[in-house]
Amino acid sequence: MYTTQNTKKIIMKKILSFAILTLLFVNCKEDSKINADLGKNLKDDSIHEIFKSELSKDKEIIDSDLAQDYWEFYKISENSISGTSKMTKAEISSQFKNIKIEIGRKKVKIGELCIYDYYKSNKTLIEYYESAKTAKLYEDILLKNKIKFGNEVTVYQSLYPEKACEIPWDELIIANNIAIITFDDYLVFFKKQNYNNQNDCYSKAKITNLPITNSIIHGNNVWNQLDCDIANLETKDYLRLPDIKDVKVFIIANFNFDDFTYTLVTIKNDKVVSKEDIGFAKVSDEPNLISEITEFEIDKDYTFALKTKSKIDKYLKIKNIEKFKIDENGLIVAVK
């Protein structure tokens, strides 16, 4: 009897021990799985952090590789190259007017469209176009548009063809600080700017308070002079109006005898938002006579009033009055 019960105890201990070992094995396996998953998660998190770090480093490299000089839209060639253009000049201007080109030590950046490592080369027009006839055609176009290029142009292309930007940004030509691309059978020109000089230009520009009336506009001592360009307009004669939040507002005047223009320019984050002629004269068929004139005034509430007068029976009579304001983004908004 004792032996049987003793044997039962031994068997029960073995069963219990086996159960405990099994439980420990399962727990160890589960712990291993948990630790493995935890390790995987930690590893994935580490990879994610490394990836973010590399992106950050890459951004720093891009930023450091880009220079302080940039190019902004300047103008379009006067005529289509071969007469096959499908778009109007106004449509092309609208497409490119807000694009900024940056060329640094290693990289070219086209606005928010693309960025690439480049190699550059200096070529004559004949070397670039591989044809004397074609080179002469483009040389004539550049000269007609008052683009001087000397004996050579500088060509920027992607160092890695598979990473090149899409047409028309696959390559750039630089001639006398003008960047040139070909688009829809036109040459599109971008003029070199400089961050530092432009900021100096803004800081030195005297602000004229509102309202601005005709007596102020036609006064002798109200137009300030500053030797820099704003929106590709020479600013030797300008009025700078009070800022609208972080929007800078300029009126650039071009006085050329009876042929004059006043151009309103708004700038936000160093980018031109709006550029609009708000005062000008149209010459009639008769020499030295004006057929139509548009004048502007600005009231104390920053409302612009444009008044257009046309010649009727030898007299200039009011033809149209329009009003607008500038919103906080620098856009021109009509006022009823």
C-alpha positions as CSV (number, residue, x, y, z in Angstrom):
1,M,0.0,0.0,0.0
2,Y,2.8,2.4,1.0
3,T,4.7,1.5,-2.2
4,T,1.7,2.2,-4.4
5,Q,1.0,5.5,-2.8
6,N,4.6,6.5,-3.0
7,T,4.7,5.6,-6.7
8,K,1.6,7.7,-7.2
9,K,3.4,10.7,-5.5
10,I,6.4,10.2,-7.7
11,I,4.3,10.1,-10.9
12,M,2.3,13.2,-9.8
13,K,5.6,15.1,-9.1
14,K,6.9,14.1,-12.6
15,I,3.6,15.3,-14.2
16,L,3.8,18.5,-12.2
17,S,7.4,19.0,-13.1
18,F,6.6,18.4,-16.8
19,A,3.7,20.8,-16.6
20,I,5.9,23.5,-15.0
21,L,8.7,22.9,-17.6
22,T,6.1,23.1,-20.4
23,L,4.7,26.4,-18.9
24,L,8.2,27.8,-18.5
25,F,9.0,26.8,-22.1
26,V,5.8,28.5,-23.4
27,N,6.4,31.6,-21.3
28,C,10.0,31.7,-22.5
29,K,8.8,31.3,-26.1
30,E,6.3,34.0,-25.6
31,D,8.9,36.3,-23.9
32,S,11.2,35.6,-26.8
33,K,8.5,36.5,-29.3
34,I,7.6,39.7,-27.3
35,N,11.3,40.6,-27.1
36,A,11.7,39.9,-30.8
37,D,8.7,42.0,-31.6
38,L,9.9,44.7,-29.3
39,G,13.4,44.5,-30.9
40,K,11.8,44.7,-34.3
41,N,9.8,47.8,-33.3
42,L,12.8,49.4,-31.7
43,K,14.8,48.5,-34.9
44,D,12.0,50.0,-37.1
45,D,11.9,53.1,-34.9
46,S,15.6,53.4,-35.2
47,I,15.5,53.0,-39.0
48,H,12.7,55.7,-39.1
49,E,14.8,58.1,-37.0
50,I,17.9,57.4,-39.1
51,F,15.8,58.0,-42.3
52,K,14.5,61.3,-40.9
53,S,18.0,62.2,-39.8
54,E,19.3,61.5,-43.3
55,L,16.5,63.5,-44.9
56,S,17.4,66.4,-42.6
57,K,21.1,66.1,-43.5
58,D,20.1,65.9,-47.2
59,K,18.1,69.1,-46.8
60,E,21.0,70.8,-45.1
61,I,23.3,69.7,-47.9
62,I,20.8,71.1,-50.4
63,D,20.5,74.4,-48.5
64,S,24.2,74.8,-48.2
65,D,24.8,73.9,-51.9
66,L,22.4,76.6,-53.0
67,A,23.8,80.1,-53.5
68,Q,22.5,83.5,-52.4
69,D,21.7,84.4,-56.0
70,Y,18.6,83.4,-57.8
71,W,16.8,84.1,-61.1
72,E,13.2,85.3,-61.4
73,F,11.0,85.6,-64.5
74,Y,12.0,88.5,-66.6
75,K,10.3,88.4,-70.0
76,I,9.5,86.4,-73.1
77,S,11.1,86.8,-76.5
78,E,9.3,89.3,-78.6
79,N,8.4,86.8,-81.3
80,S,7.8,83.0,-81.6
81,I,10.9,81.3,-82.9
82,S,9.3,79.5,-85.9
83,G,5.7,80.7,-85.6
84,T,4.3,77.4,-84.2
85,S,3.5,78.6,-80.7
86,K,0.1,77.3,-79.3
87,M,-0.1,79.6,-76.3
88,T,-0.3,83.3,-75.9
89,K,2.5,85.3,-74.3
90,A,0.2,86.2,-71.5
91,E,-0.4,82.5,-70.8
92,I,3.3,81.7,-70.9
93,S,4.0,84.6,-68.5
94,S,1.4,83.4,-66.1
95,Q,2.9,79.9,-66.1
96,F,6.4,81.1,-65.2
97,K,6.0,84.4,-63.3
98,N,6.3,82.9,-59.8
99,I,9.1,80.3,-60.5
100,K,12.4,81.0,-58.9
101,I,15.6,79.3,-60.2
102,E,18.5,78.8,-57.7
103,I,21.9,77.6,-58.8
104,G,24.4,76.8,-56.1
105,R,27.8,75.1,-55.8
106,K,26.4,71.6,-56.8
107,K,22.7,71.8,-57.3
108,V,20.1,73.5,-59.5
109,K,16.6,74.0,-57.9
110,I,13.6,75.0,-60.0
111,G,11.0,76.4,-57.5
112,E,9.2,73.5,-55.9
113,L,9.3,71.5,-59.1
114,C,12.6,69.7,-59.0
115,I,16.2,69.7,-57.9
116,Y,19.3,68.0,-59.3
117,D,23.1,67.8,-59.2
118,Y,24.5,69.5,-62.2
119,Y,27.5,69.8,-64.4
120,K,28.2,72.9,-66.4
121,S,30.0,73.7,-69.6
122,N,30.9,76.8,-71.6
123,K,30.0,76.6,-75.3
124,T,29.7,78.9,-78.2
125,L,26.2,79.0,-79.8
126,I,27.5,76.9,-82.7
127,E,28.8,74.3,-80.3
128,Y,25.5,74.2,-78.4
129,Y,23.1,74.1,-81.4
130,E,25.5,72.1,-83.5
131,S,24.6,74.2,-86.5
132,A,25.8,77.6,-87.7
133,K,22.4,78.4,-89.2
134,T,20.5,77.6,-86.0
135,A,23.1,79.4,-83.9
136,K,22.7,82.6,-86.1
137,L,18.9,82.3,-85.6
138,Y,19.2,82.3,-81.8
139,E,21.9,84.9,-81.8
140,D,19.6,87.3,-83.7
141,I,16.7,86.5,-81.2
142,L,19.0,87.3,-78.2
143,L,20.2,90.5,-79.8
144,K,16.7,91.6,-80.6
145,N,15.8,91.0,-76.9
146,K,18.9,92.9,-75.8
147,I,20.5,89.8,-74.3
148,K,24.3,90.1,-74.4
149,F,26.1,86.8,-74.3
150,G,29.7,87.5,-75.3
151,N,31.4,84.6,-77.2
152,E,30.0,81.8,-75.0
153,V,27.0,80.7,-73.0
154,T,27.1,78.5,-69.8
155,V,25.0,75.4,-70.0
156,Y,23.7,73.6,-66.9
157,Q,22.6,69.9,-67.3
158,S,21.9,67.1,-64.8
159,L,24.9,65.2,-63.7
160,Y,22.8,62.0,-63.7
161,P,20.5,61.9,-66.8
162,E,18.0,59.6,-65.1
163,K,17.4,62.3,-62.5
164,A,17.0,65.2,-64.9
165,C,14.1,67.6,-64.6
166,E,11.3,67.3,-67.1
167,I,11.3,69.6,-70.2
168,P,11.7,72.6,-70.3
169,W,13.8,72.4,-67.2
170,D,16.1,69.6,-68.4
171,E,18.8,72.2,-69.1
172,L,19.5,75.9,-68.6
173,I,21.5,78.4,-70.6
174,I,23.0,81.3,-68.8
175,A,24.0,84.4,-70.8
176,N,25.2,87.6,-69.1
177,N,23.3,86.7,-65.9
178,I,20.1,85.8,-67.8
179,A,18.8,82.2,-67.6
180,I,17.1,81.0,-70.7
181,I,14.8,78.1,-71.5
182,T,12.8,77.3,-74.6
183,F,9.0,76.8,-74.1
184,D,6.2,76.6,-76.7
185,D,8.4,78.0,-79.4
186,Y,9.4,81.1,-77.3
187,L,12.6,81.8,-75.4
188,V,11.7,82.6,-71.7
189,F,14.2,84.8,-69.8
190,F,14.9,84.8,-66.1
191,K,16.9,87.7,-64.6
192,K,19.6,87.2,-61.8
193,Q,18.7,88.6,-58.4
194,N,20.5,88.8,-55.1
195,Y,19.0,88.2,-51.7
196,N,21.3,90.5,-49.9
197,N,21.0,93.4,-52.3
198,Q,17.3,93.0,-52.6
199,N,16.9,93.1,-48.8
200,D,19.1,96.2,-48.7
201,C,16.9,97.7,-51.4
202,Y,13.8,97.1,-49.3
203,S,15.4,98.5,-46.1
204,K,16.5,101.7,-47.8
205,A,13.2,102.4,-49.5
206,K,11.5,105.3,-47.9
207,I,7.8,104.8,-47.1
208,T,5.2,107.3,-48.3
209,N,2.1,107.5,-46.1
210,L,-1.5,107.4,-47.4
211,P,-3.5,109.0,-48.8
212,I,-1.8,109.6,-52.2
213,T,-3.5,112.1,-54.4
214,N,-2.8,113.5,-57.8
215,S,-1.0,116.5,-56.3
216,I,1.4,114.0,-54.6
217,I,1.8,111.9,-57.7
218,H,2.7,114.9,-59.9
219,G,4.8,116.6,-57.2
220,N,8.5,117.3,-57.8
221,N,10.0,115.8,-54.7
222,V,7.8,112.8,-53.9
223,W,9.4,110.2,-56.2
224,N,12.3,108.6,-54.5
225,Q,15.3,107.2,-56.4
226,L,17.0,103.9,-55.6
227,D,19.5,102.0,-57.8
228,C,18.1,98.5,-57.7
229,D,15.5,96.4,-59.5
230,I,12.1,95.3,-58.1
231,A,10.2,92.8,-60.2
232,N,12.6,93.4,-63.1
233,L,11.7,97.1,-63.1
234,E,14.3,99.7,-62.7
235,T,13.4,101.6,-59.5
236,K,15.1,104.9,-59.9
237,D,11.7,106.5,-59.5
238,Y,9.4,104.8,-56.9
239,L,6.9,105.2,-54.1
240,R,6.9,102.6,-51.4
241,L,3.6,102.4,-49.6
242,P,3.0,101.2,-46.0
243,D,3.3,97.4,-45.6
244,I,0.1,95.3,-45.5
245,K,1.1,92.9,-42.7
246,D,4.1,91.1,-44.3
247,V,3.4,92.4,-47.9
248,K,5.6,95.1,-49.3
249,V,4.0,97.5,-51.8
250,F,5.8,99.5,-54.4
251,I,4.7,101.8,-57.2
252,I,7.5,102.0,-59.9
253,A,7.3,104.9,-62.3
254,N,8.8,105.0,-65.7
255,F,8.9,108.6,-66.9
256,N,9.7,108.9,-70.6
257,F,8.5,112.3,-71.8
258,D,4.7,112.0,-72.5
259,D,5.0,108.2,-72.5
260,F,4.8,107.1,-68.9
261,T,3.7,104.1,-66.8
262,Y,3.1,103.5,-63.1
263,T,3.3,99.9,-62.1
264,L,2.0,98.5,-58.8
265,V,4.1,95.7,-57.4
266,T,3.3,93.6,-54.3
267,I,6.0,91.4,-52.6
268,K,5.6,88.7,-50.0
269,N,8.4,86.4,-48.7
270,D,10.7,88.0,-51.3
271,K,8.5,86.8,-54.1
272,V,6.5,89.0,-56.5
273,V,2.8,88.3,-56.0
274,S,1.2,91.0,-58.2
275,K,2.5,93.3,-60.9
276,E,0.0,95.6,-62.6
277,D,0.1,98.8,-64.6
278,I,-2.1,101.3,-62.8
279,G,-1.3,104.5,-64.7
280,F,-0.3,105.0,-68.4
281,A,-1.0,107.1,-71.5
282,K,-1.9,106.1,-75.0
283,V,-0.6,108.2,-77.8
284,S,-3.0,109.1,-80.6
285,D,-2.3,108.8,-84.3
286,E,-1.5,112.5,-84.3
287,P,2.1,113.2,-83.1
288,N,2.6,114.3,-79.5
289,L,-1.1,114.0,-78.6
290,I,-2.7,111.6,-76.1
291,S,-5.8,109.6,-77.0
292,E,-6.4,108.0,-73.6
293,I,-4.9,108.4,-70.1
294,T,-5.3,106.3,-66.9
295,E,-4.5,107.9,-63.5
296,F,-4.7,106.6,-60.0
297,E,-5.2,107.8,-56.4
298,I,-5.1,105.9,-53.1
299,D,-7.2,106.9,-50.1
300,K,-6.4,106.5,-46.5
301,D,-8.2,103.2,-46.3
302,Y,-5.8,101.8,-49.0
303,T,-8.4,101.8,-51.7
304,F,-7.0,102.4,-55.2
305,A,-9.1,104.3,-57.7
306,L,-8.2,104.1,-61.3
307,K,-9.7,106.7,-63.6
308,T,-9.5,106.3,-67.4
309,K,-10.1,109.3,-69.6
310,S,-10.5,109.2,-73.4
311,K,-10.3,111.9,-75.9
312,I,-13.8,112.9,-77.1
313,D,-14.3,116.0,-79.2
314,K,-10.8,117.2,-78.4
315,Y,-11.4,116.8,-74.7
316,L,-10.4,114.1,-72.3
317,K,-13.6,112.8,-70.6
318,I,-14.0,110.1,-68.0
319,K,-14.5,106.7,-69.6
320,N,-14.2,104.3,-66.7
321,I,-13.5,104.2,-62.9
322,E,-12.5,101.0,-61.2
323,K,-11.5,100.4,-57.5
324,F,-9.5,97.7,-55.8
325,K,-7.6,96.9,-52.7
326,I,-4.7,94.6,-51.8
327,D,-5.4,91.6,-49.6
328,E,-3.0,90.2,-46.9
329,N,-1.5,87.9,-49.5
330,G,-0.6,90.7,-51.9
331,L,-3.3,89.9,-54.4
332,I,-5.4,92.6,-56.1
333,V,-9.1,92.4,-55.1
334,A,-11.8,94.4,-56.8
335,V,-14.0,96.8,-54.8
336,K,-17.5,97.7,-55.8
